[in-house]
Amino acid sequence: MIVDARGHRCPTPSLKLQKALRDAAPGARLTLLATDPMARIDVPHLMAGIGGRVISIVETDGVLAIDVETPVAPTD
């Protein structure tokens, strides 16, 4: 799933990603597209706080593509 937050300033990219994460399945991968450089800092903090992870952060022509993975469901 792609979350497009290009053109938005902090905290909107993180908030859009957070909303998408709530609807995503455990272990799902999402890509946030953002032009605000603060997303490079904010998203790793968000993912650490919810137990997810950042897979990669790539910047191309001023657009950050941040790939993340939602927390995996706990096993019993």
Helices and strands as residue ranges (DSSP letters): E 2-5, H 12-23, E 29-34, H 39-50, E 53-60, E 63-69
